[in-house]
Amino acid sequence: MTINRRELLVAAAGAGLVATTSASARELTRGRSAGHVVLLGDSIFDNKKYVGSKPAVIDQLRAGLPNGWKATLLAVDGSVTRNVAGQVSNIPRDATHLIVSVGGNDALGQARILSKRVSISTEVFLELARIRDEFEKDYNNMLSAVLAKNKPTVVCTVYDPNFSQALQQKVSKAGLTVFNDCITRAAGRQSIPLLDLRLLFTAREDYANPIEPSPVGGAKIVQKIRSIVTNHDFSKKQSVVFA
């Protein structure tokens, strides 16, 4: 049986391997303008130790990008927002797209507030306001350093955890809204795309443990990254939410 090029593209698209059929994307997938995607941040991208012999996010990305494209992992497990500046200094000269996922460890560092004893609720809100102001400053400084590289950039929200204990899950999700509010506002101010991981991670199999991505979750992330870098028009300077 003979399969022509159009049939092959349709079949690949149905399998989730082709994110777009636009002319610009076809040029990229042919390798005429091959890209180099760089991952910055924490263990959302640097998840190898949590998936064992199965493919990590960087492995999946290298396999999932169009022919001729490259991917570099600069994200480091355990990093907080302030650590990303060190990663930025190692961005390759030929990088074409920067993807940032950070903030989860900043939230973990403030987890004590979830069990803090207070006399009135105002104390909790004041503490949350302090945490928010501190994170917003760190995140904006980090993003400024990334954007100074003058590369198309995408930032990611922090997805909800997957705790088995209902109370822990509820309070953790509520606490993360403080950090994700800062991230979404930063993306809006800088007119850059936002990949909302909260809307991708919807099943237990997306997680390798309560807070790290499994190969299933990693595949979801990679599919969206490929779609964005090969299809989004970064020249329009728009803050678009992808999910």
C-alpha positions as a LaTeX table, in Angstrom:
\begin{tabular}{lrrr}
\hline
Residue & $x$ (\AA) & $y$ (\AA) & $z$ (\AA) \\
\hline
Met1 & 0.00 & 0.00 & 0.00 \\
Thr2 & 1.33 & 3.41 & $-0.97$ \\
Ile3 & 0.85 & 6.32 & 1.44 \\
Asn4 & 1.33 & 9.83 & 0.08 \\
Arg5 & 2.77 & 12.76 & 2.05 \\
Arg6 & $-0.64$ & 14.23 & 2.87 \\
Glu7 & $-1.92$ & 10.93 & 4.27 \\
Leu8 & 1.23 & 10.57 & 6.34 \\
Leu9 & 0.80 & 14.03 & 7.85 \\
Val10 & $-2.84$ & 13.35 & 8.66 \\
Ala11 & $-1.95$ & 10.07 & 10.35 \\
Ala12 & 0.81 & 11.70 & 12.37 \\
Ala13 & $-1.48$ & 14.50 & 13.46 \\
Gly14 & $-4.02$ & 11.95 & 14.66 \\
Ala15 & $-1.32$ & 10.36 & 16.78 \\
Gly16 & $-0.44$ & 13.70 & 18.35 \\
Leu17 & 2.91 & 13.90 & 16.57 \\
Val18 & 2.12 & 16.91 & 14.40 \\
Ala19 & 0.87 & 19.92 & 16.30 \\
Thr20 & 0.00 & 22.10 & 13.32 \\
Thr21 & $-0.31$ & 22.12 & 9.55 \\
Ser22 & 0.42 & 25.81 & 9.10 \\
Ala23 & 2.99 & 26.81 & 6.49 \\
Ser24 & 5.39 & 28.14 & 9.12 \\
Ala25 & 5.24 & 24.89 & 11.09 \\
Arg26 & 5.88 & 22.85 & 7.95 \\
Glu27 & 9.00 & 24.89 & 7.29 \\
Leu28 & 10.21 & 24.17 & 10.82 \\
Thr29 & 9.50 & 20.46 & 10.68 \\
Arg30 & 11.44 & 20.17 & 7.43 \\
Gly31 & 14.46 & 21.39 & 9.34 \\
Arg32 & 14.93 & 24.52 & 7.22 \\
Ser33 & 14.70 & 26.58 & 10.37 \\
Ala34 & 15.51 & 24.06 & 13.08 \\
Gly35 & 15.09 & 25.28 & 16.63 \\
His36 & 16.84 & 24.73 & 19.93 \\
Val37 & 14.55 & 24.54 & 22.97 \\
Val38 & 16.08 & 25.16 & 26.40 \\
Leu39 & 14.36 & 24.07 & 29.60 \\
Leu40 & 14.91 & 26.20 & 32.72 \\
Gly41 & 13.65 & 25.74 & 36.26 \\
Asp42 & 13.26 & 22.77 & 38.58 \\
Ser43 & 12.30 & 19.08 & 38.69 \\
Ile44 & 9.22 & 19.57 & 36.54 \\
Phe45 & 11.73 & 19.35 & 33.72 \\
Asp46 & 14.63 & 17.68 & 35.56 \\
Asn47 & 12.64 & 14.62 & 36.64 \\
Lys48 & 15.01 & 11.79 & 35.69 \\
Lys49 & 15.56 & 10.55 & 39.25 \\
Tyr50 & 11.81 & 10.13 & 39.72 \\
Val51 & 11.07 & 8.05 & 36.60 \\
Gly52 & 13.94 & 5.55 & 36.80 \\
Ser53 & 14.58 & 3.76 & 33.51 \\
Lys54 & 11.57 & 5.41 & 31.87 \\
Pro55 & 12.02 & 8.54 & 29.73 \\
Ala56 & 12.42 & 11.85 & 31.53 \\
Val57 & 10.92 & 15.07 & 30.18 \\
Ile58 & 14.12 & 16.01 & 28.36 \\
Asp59 & 14.28 & 12.58 & 26.69 \\
Gln60 & 10.67 & 12.88 & 25.59 \\
Leu61 & 11.22 & 16.39 & 24.28 \\
Arg62 & 14.25 & 15.41 & 22.22 \\
Ala63 & 12.27 & 12.56 & 20.71 \\
Gly64 & 9.16 & 14.65 & 20.16 \\
Leu65 & 10.57 & 17.76 & 18.49 \\
Pro66 & 10.69 & 18.04 & 14.69 \\
Asn67 & 13.66 & 16.59 & 12.84 \\
Gly68 & 16.75 & 18.75 & 13.17 \\
Trp69 & 15.64 & 20.42 & 16.39 \\
Lys70 & 17.63 & 20.25 & 19.63 \\
Ala71 & 16.71 & 20.42 & 23.31 \\
Thr72 & 18.92 & 21.31 & 26.26 \\
Leu73 & 18.14 & 20.75 & 29.93 \\
Leu74 & 19.40 & 23.49 & 32.26 \\
Ala75 & 16.66 & 23.03 & 34.86 \\
Val76 & 17.93 & 21.47 & 38.09 \\
Asp77 & 15.93 & 19.41 & 40.56 \\
Gly78 & 15.44 & 21.35 & 43.80 \\
Ser79 & 15.89 & 24.80 & 42.27 \\
Val80 & 13.92 & 27.79 & 43.50 \\
Thr81 & 13.21 & 30.90 & 41.49 \\
Arg82 & 16.39 & 32.65 & 42.59 \\
Asn83 & 18.50 & 29.77 & 41.25 \\
Val84 & 17.36 & 30.26 & 37.66 \\
Ala85 & 19.72 & 33.21 & 37.16 \\
Gly86 & 22.61 & 30.76 & 37.30 \\
Gln87 & 20.93 & 28.62 & 34.66 \\
Val88 & 20.40 & 31.62 & 32.40 \\
Ser89 & 24.14 & 32.21 & 32.23 \\
Asn90 & 24.51 & 28.77 & 30.59 \\
Ile91 & 21.93 & 29.24 & 27.84 \\
Pro92 & 23.51 & 28.15 & 24.52 \\
Arg93 & 24.08 & 30.86 & 21.93 \\
Asp94 & 21.98 & 29.02 & 19.35 \\
Ala95 & 18.95 & 28.68 & 21.66 \\
Thr96 & 15.72 & 29.67 & 19.91 \\
His97 & 13.11 & 29.10 & 22.64 \\
Leu98 & 13.27 & 29.24 & 26.43 \\
Ile99 & 10.72 & 27.38 & 28.57 \\
Val100 & 10.60 & 28.18 & 32.30 \\
Ser101 & 8.91 & 26.09 & 34.97 \\
Val102 & 9.74 & 27.16 & 38.51 \\
Gly103 & 7.96 & 28.09 & 41.73 \\
Gly104 & 6.97 & 24.75 & 43.21 \\
Asn105 & 10.00 & 24.60 & 45.48 \\
Asp106 & 9.41 & 28.21 & 46.54 \\
Ala107 & 5.95 & 27.07 & 47.63 \\
Leu108 & 7.32 & 24.02 & 49.44 \\
Gly109 & 9.68 & 26.30 & 51.34 \\
Gln110 & 6.68 & 28.18 & 52.72 \\
Ala111 & 4.59 & 25.09 & 53.51 \\
Arg112 & 4.82 & 25.73 & 57.26 \\
Ile113 & 2.06 & 28.31 & 56.94 \\
Leu114 & $-0.39$ & 25.51 & 56.19 \\
Ser115 & $-0.14$ & 24.24 & 59.76 \\
Lys116 & 0.65 & 27.49 & 61.56 \\
Arg117 & $-1.46$ & 28.25 & 64.62 \\
Val118 & $-3.02$ & 31.72 & 64.61 \\
Ser119 & $-5.40$ & 33.61 & 66.86 \\
Ile120 & $-7.34$ & 35.31 & 64.05 \\
Ser121 & $-7.57$ & 34.64 & 60.31 \\
Thr122 & $-6.08$ & 38.04 & 59.51 \\
Glu123 & $-2.69$ & 36.68 & 60.57 \\
Val124 & $-2.88$ & 34.03 & 57.85 \\
Phe125 & $-3.73$ & 36.55 & 55.15 \\
Leu126 & $-0.96$ & 38.89 & 56.26 \\
Glu127 & 1.52 & 36.01 & 56.11 \\
Leu128 & 0.25 & 35.04 & 52.65 \\
Ala129 & 0.65 & 38.65 & 51.54 \\
Arg130 & 4.26 & 38.64 & 52.73 \\
Ile131 & 4.97 & 35.39 & 50.93 \\
Arg132 & 3.31 & 36.67 & 47.77 \\
Asp133 & 5.29 & 39.92 & 47.75 \\
Glu134 & 8.56 & 38.05 & 48.24 \\
Phe135 & 7.85 & 35.51 & 45.50 \\
Glu136 & 6.58 & 38.14 & 43.08 \\
Lys137 & 9.81 & 40.10 & 43.46 \\
Asp138 & 11.94 & 36.97 & 42.95 \\
Tyr139 & 9.90 & 35.80 & 39.99 \\
Asn140 & 9.94 & 39.17 & 38.23 \\
Asn141 & 13.70 & 39.45 & 38.73 \\
Met142 & 14.16 & 35.95 & 37.35 \\
Leu143 & 11.95 & 36.59 & 34.35 \\
Ser144 & 13.76 & 39.84 & 33.57 \\
Ala145 & 17.04 & 37.92 & 33.46 \\
Val146 & 15.53 & 35.32 & 31.13 \\
Leu147 & 13.95 & 37.89 & 28.82 \\
Ala148 & 17.24 & 39.79 & 28.62 \\
Lys149 & 18.41 & 36.95 & 26.38 \\
Asn150 & 15.93 & 38.19 & 23.75 \\
Lys151 & 14.65 & 34.71 & 22.96 \\
Pro152 & 11.03 & 33.60 & 22.56 \\
Thr153 & 10.03 & 32.61 & 26.10 \\
Val154 & 7.24 & 30.58 & 27.67 \\
Val155 & 6.50 & 30.37 & 31.41 \\
Cys156 & 4.59 & 27.60 & 33.18 \\
Thr157 & 2.28 & 27.63 & 36.16 \\
Val158 & 2.83 & 25.26 & 39.08 \\
Tyr159 & 0.46 & 22.33 & 38.72 \\
Asp160 & $-1.64$ & 21.05 & 41.63 \\
Pro161 & $-0.04$ & 18.30 & 43.74 \\
Asn162 & $-1.40$ & 14.78 & 44.02 \\
Phe163 & $-1.57$ & 14.12 & 47.76 \\
Ser164 & $-3.68$ & 11.16 & 48.84 \\
Gln165 & $-4.78$ & 12.88 & 52.04 \\
Ala166 & $-7.79$ & 15.08 & 51.21 \\
Leu167 & $-7.06$ & 17.87 & 53.70 \\
Gln168 & $-3.42$ & 18.17 & 52.61 \\
Gln169 & $-4.51$ & 18.29 & 48.97 \\
Lys170 & $-7.07$ & 21.02 & 49.58 \\
Val171 & $-4.85$ & 23.35 & 51.58 \\
Ser172 & $-1.92$ & 22.81 & 49.20 \\
Lys173 & $-4.02$ & 23.73 & 46.15 \\
Ala174 & $-5.28$ & 26.81 & 47.96 \\
Gly175 & $-1.75$ & 27.86 & 48.91 \\
Leu176 & $-0.47$ & 27.47 & 45.35 \\
Thr177 & $-2.91$ & 30.08 & 44.09 \\
Val178 & $-0.70$ & 32.74 & 45.68 \\
Phe179 & 2.28 & 31.65 & 43.57 \\
Asn180 & 0.35 & 31.02 & 40.36 \\
Asp181 & $-1.23$ & 34.45 & 40.59 \\
Cys182 & 2.25 & 35.98 & 40.47 \\
Ile183 & 3.24 & 33.81 & 37.51 \\
Thr184 & 0.15 & 34.58 & 35.44 \\
Arg185 & 0.43 & 38.29 & 36.15 \\
Ala186 & 4.10 & 38.26 & 35.14 \\
Ala187 & 3.24 & 36.55 & 31.85 \\
Gly188 & 0.56 & 39.14 & 31.19 \\
Arg189 & 2.81 & 42.09 & 31.96 \\
Gln190 & 5.56 & 40.76 & 29.71 \\
Ser191 & 3.16 & 39.67 & 26.95 \\
Ile192 & 4.55 & 36.14 & 26.76 \\
Pro193 & 2.79 & 32.77 & 26.45 \\
Leu194 & 1.71 & 30.90 & 29.57 \\
Leu195 & 1.56 & 27.10 & 29.69 \\
Asp196 & $-0.96$ & 26.28 & 32.41 \\
Leu197 & 0.17 & 22.92 & 33.76 \\
Arg198 & $-2.74$ & 22.88 & 36.22 \\
Leu199 & $-5.07$ & 22.09 & 33.34 \\
Leu200 & $-2.80$ & 19.35 & 31.97 \\
Phe201 & $-2.25$ & 17.36 & 35.14 \\
Thr202 & $-5.70$ & 15.94 & 35.82 \\
Ala203 & $-5.09$ & 12.24 & 36.56 \\
Arg204 & $-3.04$ & 10.28 & 39.08 \\
Glu205 & $-0.98$ & 8.68 & 36.32 \\
Asp206 & 0.39 & 12.12 & 35.44 \\
Tyr207 & 2.46 & 11.97 & 38.64 \\
Ala208 & 5.54 & 9.91 & 39.54 \\
Asn209 & 4.92 & 10.88 & 43.18 \\
Pro210 & 2.73 & 13.55 & 44.80 \\
Ile211 & 4.70 & 16.42 & 43.22 \\
Glu212 & 6.81 & 15.15 & 40.29 \\
Pro213 & 5.76 & 14.38 & 36.71 \\
Ser214 & 5.59 & 10.81 & 35.48 \\
Pro215 & 6.35 & 9.85 & 31.87 \\
Val216 & 2.62 & 10.21 & 31.21 \\
Gly217 & 2.60 & 13.75 & 32.59 \\
Gly218 & 5.89 & 14.49 & 30.86 \\
Ala219 & 4.40 & 13.47 & 27.52 \\
Lys220 & 1.58 & 15.97 & 28.04 \\
Ile221 & 4.09 & 18.74 & 28.74 \\
Val222 & 6.21 & 17.84 & 25.71 \\
Gln223 & 3.23 & 17.76 & 23.37 \\
Lys224 & 2.26 & 21.29 & 24.43 \\
Ile225 & 5.83 & 22.59 & 24.19 \\
Arg226 & 6.16 & 21.25 & 20.66 \\
Ser227 & 2.86 & 22.81 & 19.67 \\
Ile228 & 3.83 & 26.20 & 21.08 \\
Val229 & 7.36 & 26.44 & 19.67 \\
Thr230 & 6.35 & 25.29 & 16.20 \\
Asn231 & 3.06 & 27.14 & 15.90 \\
His232 & 2.85 & 30.21 & 18.13 \\
Asp233 & 3.75 & 33.56 & 16.56 \\
Phe234 & 6.01 & 35.09 & 19.21 \\
Ser235 & 6.41 & 38.26 & 17.14 \\
Lys236 & 2.87 & 39.30 & 18.08 \\
Lys237 & 3.94 & 39.83 & 21.72 \\
Gln238 & 0.76 & 38.33 & 23.14 \\
Ser239 & 0.18 & 36.60 & 26.44 \\
Val240 & $-1.75$ & 33.51 & 25.36 \\
Val241 & $-2.72$ & 30.72 & 27.75 \\
Phe242 & $-2.01$ & 27.19 & 26.53 \\
Ala243 & $-3.45$ & 24.12 & 28.23 \\
\hline
\end{tabular}
